[in-house]
Amino acid sequence: MNNIENFLGSLGLLKIEGYTFNKLLGGGSALSSLYSKGDEKIVFKFLISPRNSVELERFKLEFSVLEKNNANSVRMEDGFVLSERAFKGPQTSYPLPMIKHSLISRLGNLVNYFSYSYEDGQLLSQLDTSTYSVQDKINILYRIASGLSYFNQSGYSHRDLHPENILLLDGYHMPNSNGYNVVNDPRIKFLDMGNCQRVNTESDWLYRIERNLDENAVFQDNNRRILASFVSMPPDFLEKGESTKHYDSWSFGVYAYKLLFNEMPFEAHQIGDITALRGSRAYSEHYKDNLNLLPLGLKLILNHLLSPNGDQRPSIDAIVRLFSWLVDRNEEFQEHKFICSVIHDGGFDPNYDPRDDYY
């Protein structure tokens, strides 16, 4: 702590535009620190002396995506402009930190920083789930999945999801999904966008925000680099690279299994433990026995989430629908063939007929 404070002091960064350094929050190559001015708190993120040009572009990309993305801006004739109506959800559940200070680069790009609003919440890694029932765990997973679905509106996949990057805020509301005009309000923020990847769609050219940085250089580096938190990386990434499907769904599945059983679904000591999963489900010796302890619907969902084949993993929006069955329609979600039909149909009810709404 004192070393970081002294370091920032040597650069004249203990006070920035009236905000004073309080404490280090964490970080790897980029440092996040809490600053305050009166009762207002913000987070400054620093990249000091980047190791190479791609690391700087990565930092610039994180700022750029937080500043403007498909969830907080709309396309106008002269480009994208910030707009609350772009986000399809309650503003209290907007899933990313809000930029407070634009990116500043000094000393020939040796010192780089920006800031975003501080949110008073609890990291998922700090949540005590020791007394949670299986249903409690299903409920928190439903909430996280709903937050991720809101995050996907940004137009990016996160690609470094783990409990230290997920912030839970108070006041959330997950209503019964059997009602009309249901809007979940999970109140979750996703932190550390340094490894995000743009999600390309058929209509991407309509909604792509042009960024003043070399986005492709970052993506190319992402696709030949293994993260330190490599358990968030699906096994098929080693073969498919940027074409990997449902990357974040794998990360969600790993967390879900760890939450349910307080152990990992596979050995995770080295990268070789992940590569072993590519050709077969070489999971832990307890994996099958553990899954057999779960309600059938949850067992089959989790088994699909942890598939080494991205085509078999549900998309994030499908995960929300699947968990809504476990929360609100569990009595209908009991028969093996029906559950598989729902999973393979993206969480939708295969027996639903929209004409029934008019009678």
SULQUIMO-V277364 format. One record per run of one state. SS is the DSSP state (a for helix, b for strand, c for the rest). FROM is the first residue (numbers start at 1). TO is the last residue. If there is no record, write none. Layout:
# SULQUIMO-V277364
[[SS;FROM;TO] [SS;FROM;TO]]
This chain:
# SULQUIMO-V277364
[[c;1;1] [a;2;10] [c;11;14] [b;15;16] [c;17;18] [b;19;27] [c;28;30] [b;31;37] [c;38;39] [b;40;48] [c;49;52] [a;53;67] [c;68;72] [b;73;76] [c;77;78] [b;79;82] [c;83;83] [a;84;86] [c;87;90] [a;91;93] [c;94;98] [b;99;106] [c;107;110] [b;111;117] [c;118;121] [b;122;123] [a;124;126] [c;127;133] [a;134;154] [c;155;155] [b;156;157] [c;158;162] [a;163;165] [b;166;168] [c;169;172] [b;173;173] [c;174;184] [b;185;185] [c;186;187] [b;188;190] [c;191;196] [b;197;198] [c;199;203] [a;204;207] [c;208;214] [a;215;222] [c;223;229] [a;230;232] [c;233;236] [a;237;243] [c;244;246] [a;247;261] [c;262;270] [a;271;275] [c;276;286] [a;287;291] [c;292;295] [a;296;305] [c;306;309] [a;310;312] [c;313;315] [a;316;328] [c;329;329] [a;330;332] [c;333;335] [a;336;344] [c;345;353] [a;354;358] [c;359;359]]
